[in-house]
Amino acid sequence: MKPLFIPLKTEFYKLFEAGRKKAELRKYGPRWNEKTCEIGRPVILSKGYGKKFRIAGKIIDFKKKPAREFDALNKFAIHTCYGTLDIDIAVIYIELEQYKKVRFSHLENLMMRAAE
């Protein structure tokens, strides 16, 4: 199964990297749902869209939750990002693979492109 690519802002990437963040929240819909976020599916967490800072993991659980049911801090973040709390949120629980931090050098990136 193809890994699910999840680009993150630097602050959230660092929280995952430090082991302080275990779940990612996204607006529930065609891209983020039970089918696309199937338990067991591999994921690649990426610091932005670059190829230099990536961490491998897998989905260990998935929940669909109304935005209004989150705590105050998450409600604030959801409202800031989406402008409303009248949406469902995909809660994607991720287990990181130990020692599977993927950091590609410029040469490795060129080699991967050449192999495609």
N, CA, C and O atoms as a GROMACS GRO file, in nm:
protein
  464
    1MET      N    1   0.084  -0.118   0.000
    1MET     CA    2   0.000   0.000   0.000
    1MET      C    3   0.089   0.125   0.000
    1MET      O    4   0.188   0.132   0.073
    2LYS      N    5   0.054   0.220  -0.081
    2LYS     CA    6   0.130   0.344  -0.094
    2LYS      C    7   0.119   0.425   0.036
    2LYS      O    8   0.009   0.442   0.089
    3PRO      N    9   0.232   0.476   0.088
    3PRO     CA   10   0.225   0.557   0.211
    3PRO      C   11   0.142   0.683   0.191
    3PRO      O   12   0.142   0.744   0.084
    4LEU      N   13   0.072   0.722   0.297
    4LEU     CA   14  -0.004   0.846   0.298
    4LEU      C   15   0.093   0.959   0.331
    4LEU      O   16   0.160   0.955   0.434
    5PHE      N   17   0.100   1.058   0.245
    5PHE     CA   18   0.191   1.171   0.263
    5PHE      C   19   0.120   1.278   0.344
    5PHE      O   20   0.012   1.324   0.306
    6ILE      N   21   0.180   1.319   0.456
    6ILE     CA   22   0.120   1.420   0.543
    6ILE      C   23   0.220   1.534   0.564
    6ILE      O   24   0.310   1.522   0.647
    7PRO      N   25   0.204   1.644   0.489
    7PRO     CA   26   0.291   1.759   0.512
    7PRO      C   27   0.249   1.833   0.638
    7PRO      O   28   0.130   1.848   0.666
    8LEU      N   29   0.348   1.878   0.715
    8LEU     CA   30   0.322   1.944   0.843
    8LEU      C   31   0.398   2.075   0.852
    8LEU      O   32   0.504   2.092   0.792
    9LYS      N   33   0.342   2.169   0.929
    9LYS     CA   34   0.417   2.289   0.964
    9LYS      C   35   0.533   2.244   1.054
    9LYS      O   36   0.524   2.142   1.122
   10THR      N   37   0.641   2.322   1.053
   10THR     CA   38   0.760   2.287   1.129
   10THR      C   39   0.729   2.257   1.275
   10THR      O   40   0.780   2.159   1.330
   11GLU      N   41   0.647   2.340   1.340
   11GLU     CA   42   0.619   2.321   1.482
   11GLU      C   43   0.554   2.186   1.511
   11GLU      O   44   0.584   2.123   1.612
   12PHE      N   45   0.464   2.141   1.422
   12PHE     CA   46   0.397   2.013   1.444
   12PHE      C   47   0.487   1.896   1.407
   12PHE      O   48   0.480   1.791   1.470
   13TYR      N   49   0.571   1.913   1.304
   13TYR     CA   50   0.670   1.812   1.269
   13TYR      C   51   0.762   1.786   1.389
   13TYR      O   52   0.789   1.671   1.424
   14LYS      N   53   0.808   1.893   1.451
   14LYS     CA   54   0.900   1.880   1.565
   14LYS      C   55   0.833   1.811   1.684
   14LYS      O   56   0.899   1.736   1.756
   15LEU      N   57   0.704   1.836   1.704
   15LEU     CA   58   0.633   1.767   1.812
   15LEU      C   59   0.625   1.617   1.786
   15LEU      O   60   0.645   1.538   1.879
   16PHE      N   61   0.596   1.577   1.663
   16PHE     CA   62   0.597   1.434   1.628
   16PHE      C   63   0.737   1.377   1.648
   16PHE      O   64   0.754   1.271   1.707
   17GLU      N   65   0.837   1.448   1.599
   17GLU     CA   66   0.976   1.404   1.607
   17GLU      C   67   1.018   1.382   1.752
   17GLU      O   68   1.092   1.288   1.782
   18ALA      N   69   0.972   1.468   1.842
   18ALA     CA   70   1.008   1.459   1.984
   18ALA      C   71   0.920   1.358   2.060
   18ALA      O   72   0.943   1.333   2.178
   19GLY      N   73   0.821   1.300   1.991
   19GLY     CA   74   0.733   1.204   2.056
   19GLY      C   75   0.624   1.268   2.139
   19GLY      O   76   0.560   1.200   2.220
   20ARG      N   77   0.600   1.398   2.122
   20ARG     CA   78   0.501   1.469   2.201
   20ARG      C   79   0.366   1.485   2.130
   20ARG      O   80   0.270   1.535   2.189
   21LYS      N   81   0.359   1.442   2.005
   21LYS     CA   82   0.234   1.449   1.928
   21LYS      C   83   0.210   1.310   1.871
   21LYS      O   84   0.299   1.249   1.812
   22LYS      N   85   0.089   1.259   1.890
   22LYS     CA   86   0.056   1.123   1.848
   22LYS      C   87  -0.054   1.117   1.743
   22LYS      O   88  -0.077   1.012   1.682
   23ALA      N   89  -0.122   1.230   1.721
   23ALA     CA   90  -0.233   1.231   1.625
   23ALA      C   91  -0.231   1.359   1.544
   23ALA      O   92  -0.192   1.465   1.593
   24GLU      N   93  -0.273   1.348   1.420
   24GLU     CA   94  -0.285   1.463   1.331
   24GLU      C   95  -0.433   1.488   1.304
   24GLU      O   96  -0.509   1.394   1.282
   25LEU      N   97  -0.472   1.615   1.305
   25LEU     CA   98  -0.610   1.654   1.279
   25LEU      C   99  -0.621   1.716   1.140
   25LEU      O  100  -0.544   1.805   1.106
   26ARG      N  101  -0.716   1.668   1.062
   26ARG     CA  102  -0.743   1.723   0.929
   26ARG      C  103  -0.894   1.731   0.909
   26ARG      O  104  -0.970   1.660   0.975
   27LYS      N  105  -0.936   1.818   0.818
   27LYS     CA  106  -1.079   1.829   0.787
   27LYS      C  107  -1.124   1.699   0.721
   27LYS      O  108  -1.068   1.657   0.620
   28TYR      N  109  -1.226   1.637   0.778
   28TYR     CA  110  -1.280   1.512   0.726
   28TYR      C  111  -1.338   1.537   0.587
   28TYR      O  112  -1.411   1.634   0.566
   29GLY      N  113  -1.306   1.450   0.494
   29GLY     CA  114  -1.358   1.462   0.359
   29GLY      C  115  -1.295   1.361   0.266
   29GLY      O  116  -1.246   1.258   0.312
   30PRO      N  117  -1.296   1.388   0.135
   30PRO     CA  118  -1.245   1.291   0.037
   30PRO      C  119  -1.097   1.254   0.057
   30PRO      O  120  -1.056   1.142   0.026
   31ARG      N  121  -1.018   1.347   0.108
   31ARG     CA  122  -0.874   1.322   0.125
   31ARG      C  123  -0.842   1.256   0.260
   31ARG      O  124  -0.747   1.179   0.271
   32TRP      N  125  -0.922   1.287   0.361
   32TRP     CA  126  -0.896   1.241   0.498
   32TRP      C  127  -1.020   1.172   0.552
   32TRP      O  128  -1.109   1.238   0.606
   33ASN      N  129  -1.028   1.040   0.537
   33ASN     CA  130  -1.144   0.963   0.581
   33ASN      C  131  -1.102   0.820   0.615
   33ASN      O  132  -0.984   0.785   0.606
   34GLU      N  133  -1.198   0.737   0.653
   34GLU     CA  134  -1.168   0.599   0.693
   34GLU      C  135  -1.102   0.518   0.582
   34GLU      O  136  -1.021   0.430   0.608
   35LYS      N  137  -1.137   0.547   0.460
   35LYS     CA  138  -1.082   0.471   0.346
   35LYS      C  139  -0.937   0.511   0.317
   35LYS      O  140  -0.852   0.424   0.297
   36THR      N  141  -0.910   0.641   0.314
   36THR     CA  142  -0.774   0.687   0.282
   36THR      C  143  -0.679   0.674   0.401
   36THR      O  144  -0.557   0.666   0.384
   37CYS      N  145  -0.735   0.671   0.522
   37CYS     CA  146  -0.655   0.663   0.645
   37CYS      C  147  -0.677   0.528   0.713
   37CYS      O  148  -0.700   0.521   0.833
   38GLU      N  149  -0.669   0.424   0.634
   38GLU     CA  150  -0.692   0.288   0.682
   38GLU      C  151  -0.588   0.249   0.788
   38GLU      O  152  -0.468   0.275   0.772
   39ILE      N  153  -0.634   0.186   0.896
   39ILE     CA  154  -0.543   0.141   1.001
   39ILE      C  155  -0.441   0.045   0.941
   39ILE      O  156  -0.476  -0.048   0.867
   40GLY      N  157  -0.314   0.068   0.974
   40GLY     CA  158  -0.204  -0.013   0.922
   40GLY      C  159  -0.135   0.051   0.802
   40GLY      O  160  -0.025   0.010   0.765
   41ARG      N  161  -0.198   0.151   0.742
   41ARG     CA  162  -0.138   0.215   0.626
   41ARG      C  163  -0.012   0.291   0.666
   41ARG      O  164  -0.011   0.363   0.766
   42PRO      N  165   0.095   0.274   0.588
   42PRO     CA  166   0.216   0.351   0.617
   42PRO      C  167   0.194   0.499   0.589
   42PRO      O  168   0.114   0.536   0.503
   43VAL      N  169   0.264   0.584   0.664
   43VAL     CA  170   0.257   0.728   0.643
   43VAL      C  171   0.398   0.785   0.636
   43VAL      O  172   0.493   0.729   0.691
   44ILE      N  173   0.410   0.896   0.568
   44ILE     CA  174   0.532   0.976   0.568
   44ILE      C  175   0.494   1.114   0.619
   44ILE      O  176   0.418   1.187   0.555
   45LEU      N  177   0.548   1.149   0.735
   45LEU     CA  178   0.530   1.284   0.788
   45LEU      C  179   0.643   1.368   0.732
   45LEU      O  180   0.760   1.330   0.741
   46SER      N  181   0.610   1.480   0.675
   46SER     CA  182   0.710   1.565   0.610
   46SER      C  183   0.705   1.706   0.669
   46SER      O  184   0.598   1.761   0.692
   47LYS      N  185   0.822   1.761   0.692
   47LYS     CA  186   0.831   1.902   0.733
   47LYS      C  187   0.812   1.984   0.607
   47LYS      O  188   0.905   2.003   0.529
   48GLY      N  189   0.689   2.032   0.588
   48GLY     CA  190   0.655   2.101   0.463
   48GLY      C  191   0.649   2.002   0.348
   48GLY      O  192   0.618   1.884   0.366
   49TYR      N  193   0.680   2.052   0.230
   49TYR     CA  194   0.675   1.967   0.111
   49TYR      C  195   0.813   1.926   0.062
   49TYR      O  196   0.824   1.856  -0.038
   50GLY      N  197   0.918   1.967   0.131
   50GLY     CA  198   1.053   1.930   0.093
   50GLY      C  199   1.079   1.783   0.120
   50GLY      O  200   1.000   1.715   0.186
   51LYS      N  201   1.190   1.734   0.069
   51LYS     CA  202   1.225   1.592   0.085
   51LYS      C  203   1.332   1.569   0.191
   51LYS      O  204   1.370   1.455   0.217
   52LYS      N  205   1.380   1.676   0.252
   52LYS     CA  206   1.493   1.661   0.344
   52LYS      C  207   1.452   1.606   0.481
   52LYS      O  208   1.524   1.524   0.537
   53PHE      N  209   1.338   1.650   0.535
   53PHE     CA  210   1.298   1.610   0.669
   53PHE      C  211   1.168   1.531   0.664
   53PHE      O  212   1.061   1.587   0.643
   54ARG      N  213   1.180   1.400   0.683
   54ARG     CA  214   1.065   1.311   0.678
   54ARG      C  215   1.079   1.202   0.784
   54ARG      O  216   1.189   1.160   0.818
   55ILE      N  217   0.964   1.158   0.834
   55ILE     CA  218   0.960   1.051   0.933
   55ILE      C  219   0.858   0.948   0.887
   55ILE      O  220   0.747   0.983   0.847
   56ALA      N  221   0.897   0.822   0.893
   56ALA     CA  222   0.806   0.713   0.855
   56ALA      C  223   0.725   0.668   0.976
   56ALA      O  224   0.772   0.675   1.089
   57GLY      N  225   0.605   0.623   0.950
   57GLY     CA  226   0.519   0.571   1.056
   57GLY      C  227   0.405   0.492   0.996
   57GLY      O  228   0.406   0.459   0.877
   58LYS      N  229   0.305   0.462   1.080
   58LYS     CA  230   0.186   0.393   1.029
   58LYS      C  231   0.066   0.440   1.109
   58LYS      O  232   0.078   0.484   1.224
   59ILE      N  233  -0.050   0.430   1.046
   59ILE     CA  234  -0.175   0.467   1.111
   59ILE      C  235  -0.216   0.354   1.205
   59ILE      O  236  -0.226   0.239   1.164
   60ILE      N  237  -0.239   0.389   1.332
   60ILE     CA  238  -0.279   0.288   1.429
   60ILE      C  239  -0.424   0.303   1.473
   60ILE      O  240  -0.480   0.212   1.534
   61ASP      N  241  -0.485   0.417   1.443
   61ASP     CA  242  -0.627   0.436   1.474
   61ASP      C  243  -0.678   0.557   1.395
   61ASP      O  244  -0.601   0.641   1.351
   62PHE      N  245  -0.808   0.563   1.380
   62PHE     CA  246  -0.872   0.672   1.307
   62PHE      C  247  -1.008   0.700   1.371
   62PHE      O  248  -1.083   0.607   1.402
   63LYS      N  249  -1.039   0.826   1.390
   63LYS     CA  250  -1.169   0.866   1.443
   63LYS      C  251  -1.222   0.986   1.364
   63LYS      O  252  -1.146   1.074   1.324
   64LYS      N  253  -1.352   0.988   1.344
   64LYS     CA  254  -1.422   1.104   1.287
   64LYS      C  255  -1.491   1.171   1.404
   64LYS      O  256  -1.569   1.108   1.476
   65LYS      N  257  -1.462   1.301   1.424
   65LYS     CA  258  -1.513   1.370   1.541
   65LYS      C  259  -1.560   1.510   1.504
   65LYS      O  260  -1.488   1.582   1.434
   66PRO      N  261  -1.678   1.552   1.550
   66PRO     CA  262  -1.723   1.689   1.525
   66PRO      C  263  -1.626   1.789   1.590
   66PRO      O  264  -1.580   1.768   1.702
   67ALA      N  265  -1.595   1.895   1.521
   67ALA     CA  266  -1.500   1.995   1.571
   67ALA      C  267  -1.544   2.053   1.705
   67ALA      O  268  -1.460   2.084   1.789
   68ARG      N  269  -1.671   2.066   1.725
   68ARG     CA  270  -1.723   2.125   1.850
   68ARG      C  271  -1.698   2.037   1.973
   68ARG      O  272  -1.714   2.085   2.085
   69GLU      N  273  -1.659   1.911   1.954
   69GLU     CA  274  -1.636   1.821   2.067
   69GLU      C  275  -1.491   1.823   2.118
   69GLU      O  276  -1.459   1.752   2.214
   70PHE      N  277  -1.405   1.902   2.055
   70PHE     CA  278  -1.265   1.909   2.099
   70PHE      C  279  -1.250   2.003   2.218
   70PHE      O  280  -1.340   2.080   2.249
   71ASP      N  281  -1.135   1.996   2.282
   71ASP     CA  282  -1.106   2.089   2.392
   71ASP      C  283  -1.083   2.229   2.335
   71ASP      O  284  -1.073   2.247   2.214
   72ALA      N  285  -1.076   2.328   2.423
   72ALA     CA  286  -1.068   2.469   2.382
   72ALA      C  287  -0.948   2.498   2.293
   72ALA      O  288  -0.960   2.571   2.194
   73LEU      N  289  -0.832   2.441   2.325
   73LEU     CA  290  -0.712   2.467   2.246
   73LEU      C  291  -0.726   2.414   2.103
   73LEU      O  292  -0.692   2.482   2.007
   74ASN      N  293  -0.777   2.291   2.090
   74ASN     CA  294  -0.796   2.235   1.956
   74ASN      C  295  -0.908   2.306   1.880
   74ASN      O  296  -0.899   2.324   1.759
   75LYS      N  297  -1.014   2.347   1.952
   75LYS     CA  298  -1.120   2.424   1.886
   75LYS      C  299  -1.063   2.553   1.827
   75LYS      O  300  -1.094   2.590   1.714
   76PHE      N  301  -0.978   2.619   1.905
   76PHE     CA  302  -0.916   2.743   1.857
   76PHE      C  303  -0.833   2.716   1.731
   76PHE      O  304  -0.843   2.790   1.633
   77ALA      N  305  -0.752   2.610   1.734
   77ALA     CA  306  -0.669   2.576   1.618
   77ALA      C  307  -0.754   2.540   1.496
   77ALA      O  308  -0.723   2.581   1.384
   78ILE      N  309  -0.860   2.464   1.518
   78ILE     CA  310  -0.948   2.424   1.407
   78ILE      C  311  -1.017   2.547   1.348
   78ILE      O  312  -1.022   2.563   1.226
   79HIS      N  313  -1.068   2.633   1.434
   79HIS     CA  314  -1.136   2.754   1.386
   79HIS      C  315  -1.038   2.845   1.313
   79HIS      O  316  -1.073   2.904   1.211
   80THR      N  317  -0.917   2.858   1.363
   80THR     CA  318  -0.815   2.940   1.297
   80THR      C  319  -0.783   2.886   1.158
   80THR      O  320  -0.767   2.963   1.063
   81CYS      N  321  -0.774   2.755   1.147
   81CYS     CA  322  -0.738   2.692   1.019
   81CYS      C  323  -0.854   2.690   0.919
   81CYS      O  324  -0.835   2.719   0.801
   82TYR      N  325  -0.974   2.657   0.966
   82TYR     CA  326  -1.086   2.635   0.875
   82TYR      C  327  -1.196   2.741   0.881
   82TYR      O  328  -1.285   2.742   0.796
   83GLY      N  329  -1.190   2.831   0.980
   83GLY     CA  330  -1.286   2.939   0.988
   83GLY      C  331  -1.423   2.902   1.042
   83GLY      O  332  -1.514   2.984   1.041
   84THR      N  333  -1.437   2.780   1.089
   84THR     CA  334  -1.565   2.733   1.142
   84THR      C  335  -1.542   2.613   1.232
   84THR      O  336  -1.439   2.546   1.225
   85LEU      N  337  -1.640   2.587   1.317
   85LEU     CA  338  -1.640   2.464   1.397
   85LEU      C  339  -1.753   2.371   1.352
   85LEU      O  340  -1.778   2.268   1.414
   86ASP      N  341  -1.821   2.409   1.245
   86ASP     CA  342  -1.931   2.328   1.192
   86ASP      C  343  -1.881   2.230   1.088
   86ASP      O  344  -1.934   2.223   0.977
   87ILE      N  345  -1.780   2.154   1.124
   87ILE     CA  346  -1.720   2.054   1.036
   87ILE      C  347  -1.683   1.931   1.118
   87ILE      O  348  -1.677   1.936   1.241
   88ASP      N  349  -1.660   1.822   1.048
   88ASP     CA  350  -1.606   1.702   1.112
   88ASP      C  351  -1.455   1.701   1.092
   88ASP      O  352  -1.404   1.750   0.992
   89ILE      N  353  -1.386   1.644   1.190
   89ILE     CA  354  -1.241   1.637   1.186
   89ILE      C  355  -1.197   1.491   1.182
   89ILE      O  356  -1.250   1.407   1.255
   90ALA      N  357  -1.101   1.462   1.096
   90ALA     CA  358  -1.037   1.331   1.091
   90ALA      C  359  -0.922   1.334   1.192
   90ALA      O  360  -0.831   1.416   1.181
   91VAL      N  361  -0.928   1.244   1.288
   91VAL     CA  362  -0.821   1.232   1.388
   91VAL      C  363  -0.741   1.108   1.350
   91VAL      O  364  -0.789   0.995   1.363
   92ILE      N  365  -0.619   1.130   1.303
   92ILE     CA  366  -0.535   1.022   1.251
   92ILE      C  367  -0.426   0.994   1.354
   92ILE      O  368  -0.335   1.075   1.373
   93TYR      N  369  -0.435   0.878   1.419
   93TYR     CA  370  -0.336   0.839   1.520
   93TYR      C  371  -0.220   0.768   1.451
   93TYR      O  372  -0.240   0.674   1.375
   94ILE      N  373  -0.099   0.815   1.479
   94ILE     CA  374   0.019   0.768   1.406
   94ILE      C  375   0.124   0.716   1.503
   94ILE      O  376   0.155   0.780   1.604
   95GLU      N  377   0.177   0.600   1.471
   95GLU     CA  378   0.290   0.543   1.545
   95GLU      C  379   0.413   0.557   1.457
   95GLU      O  380   0.415   0.510   1.344
   96LEU      N  381   0.515   0.623   1.509
   96LEU     CA  382   0.638   0.641   1.433
   96LEU      C  383   0.723   0.516   1.438
   96LEU      O  384   0.726   0.446   1.539
   97GLU      N  385   0.792   0.488   1.329
   97GLU     CA  386   0.884   0.376   1.325
   97GLU      C  387   1.016   0.421   1.384
   97GLU      O  388   1.073   0.521   1.340
   98GLN      N  389   1.066   0.350   1.483
   98GLN     CA  390   1.193   0.384   1.546
   98GLN      C  391   1.305   0.387   1.442
   98GLN      O  392   1.316   0.297   1.358
   99TYR      N  393   1.385   0.490   1.449
   99TYR     CA  394   1.503   0.503   1.365
   99TYR      C  395   1.471   0.505   1.216
   99TYR      O  396   1.555   0.468   1.134
  100LYS      N  397   1.351   0.547   1.181
  100LYS     CA  398   1.313   0.553   1.040
  100LYS      C  399   1.296   0.698   0.996
  100LYS      O  400   1.212   0.728   0.911
  101LYS      N  401   1.374   0.786   1.054
  101LYS     CA  402   1.369   0.925   1.011
  101LYS      C  403   1.435   0.929   0.874
  101LYS      O  404   1.549   0.884   0.856
  102VAL      N  405   1.364   0.981   0.779
  102VAL     CA  406   1.413   0.981   0.641
  102VAL      C  407   1.468   1.120   0.609
  102VAL      O  408   1.392   1.217   0.600
  103ARG      N  409   1.597   1.128   0.591
  103ARG     CA  410   1.660   1.255   0.555
  103ARG      C  411   1.744   1.230   0.430
  103ARG      O  412   1.848   1.163   0.435
  104PHE      N  413   1.699   1.284   0.321
  104PHE     CA  414   1.767   1.262   0.195
  104PHE      C  415   1.864   1.375   0.166
  104PHE      O  416   1.832   1.493   0.181
  105SER      N  417   1.983   1.338   0.125
  105SER     CA  418   2.079   1.439   0.081
  105SER      C  419   2.044   1.482  -0.061
  105SER      O  420   1.963   1.418  -0.128
  106HIS      N  421   2.106   1.588  -0.105
  106HIS     CA  422   2.082   1.636  -0.241
  106HIS      C  423   2.119   1.527  -0.342
  106HIS      O  424   2.047   1.507  -0.440
  107LEU      N  425   2.229   1.458  -0.320
  107LEU     CA  426   2.273   1.352  -0.411
  107LEU      C  427   2.170   1.238  -0.413
  107LEU      O  428   2.139   1.186  -0.520
  108GLU      N  429   2.117   1.199  -0.295
  108GLU     CA  430   2.017   1.094  -0.290
  108GLU      C  431   1.890   1.135  -0.364
  108GLU      O  432   1.827   1.053  -0.431
  109ASN      N  433   1.851   1.261  -0.352
  109ASN     CA  434   1.734   1.310  -0.425
  109ASN      C  435   1.755   1.298  -0.574
  109ASN      O  436   1.665   1.255  -0.646
  110LEU      N  437   1.874   1.337  -0.622
  110LEU     CA  438   1.903   1.326  -0.765
  110LEU      C  439   1.900   1.180  -0.810
  110LEU      O  440   1.849   1.148  -0.918
  111MET      N  441   1.954   1.093  -0.728
  111MET     CA  442   1.957   0.949  -0.763
  111MET      C  443   1.816   0.893  -0.769
  111MET      O  444   1.784   0.813  -0.858
  112MET      N  445   1.728   0.934  -0.675
  112MET     CA  446   1.590   0.885  -0.677
  112MET      C  447   1.516   0.935  -0.800
  112MET      O  448   1.439   0.861  -0.860
  113ARG      N  449   1.539   1.059  -0.836
  113ARG     CA  450   1.473   1.115  -0.956
  113ARG      C  451   1.520   1.042  -1.082
  113ARG      O  452   1.441   1.015  -1.172
  114ALA      N  453   1.650   1.012  -1.087
  114ALA     CA  454   1.706   0.944  -1.203
  114ALA      C  455   1.650   0.802  -1.216
  114ALA      O  456   1.635   0.750  -1.326
  115ALA      N  457   1.619   0.741  -1.104
  115ALA     CA  458   1.568   0.603  -1.104
  115ALA      C  459   1.421   0.596  -1.146
  115ALA      O  460   1.373   0.490  -1.184
  116GLU      N  461   1.349   0.709  -1.139
  116GLU     CA  462   1.206   0.709  -1.171
  116GLU      C  463   1.181   0.700  -1.319
  116GLU      O  464   1.066   0.698  -1.363
   0.00000   0.00000   0.00000
